[in-house]
Amino acid sequence: MATIFSKIIAGEIPSYKVAEDENYYAFLDINPLAKGHTLVVPKKEVDYYYDLDDETLAGMAIFAKRVAHKIKEQTGCKKVATVVLGLEVPHAHIHLIPMNSENDVDFRREKLKLTPEEFSEIASKLAE
């Protein structure tokens, strides 16, 4: 059965796409810690990040690097955190989170509540 991320990649569930190529898909997290918080997933459905084959894992890092540079450029943050976290979706993914302090990457913090218009505006800037 396809994961929610596979359904997003297939367009069956809407998302705020930031970037895509033949192997990877990046979209805004709908429960973000910061404006620009993005998820990067391989199109290949594999549950655990470290179960990805070496080529896919390396390619995902390079793809994420391009997205992270765009996040830093558009948000003006000091750095973009890369976090491998999450058990609820059995599909390998990384979080790219704009940060100015380590507290910005605390997943226990209250998530931002953004409007669809705000999500669309952020995705549009990151996709440029």
HELIX and SHEET records of a PDB file:
HELIX    1   1 ILE A    4  ILE A    9  1                                   6    
HELIX    2   2 TYR A   49  ASP A   51  5                                   3    
HELIX    3   3 ASP A   54  THR A   75  1                                  22    
HELIX    4   4 GLU A  102  VAL A  105  5                                   4    
HELIX    5   5 PRO A  116  ALA A  127  1                                  12    
SHEET    1   A 5 LYS A  17  GLU A  20  0                                        
SHEET    2   A 5 TYR A  24  LEU A  28 -1                                        
SHEET    3   A 5 THR A  38  PRO A  42 -1                                        
SHEET    4   A 5 ILE A  94  MET A  99 -1                                        
SHEET    5   A 5 LYS A  79  VAL A  83 -1                                        
END                                                                             
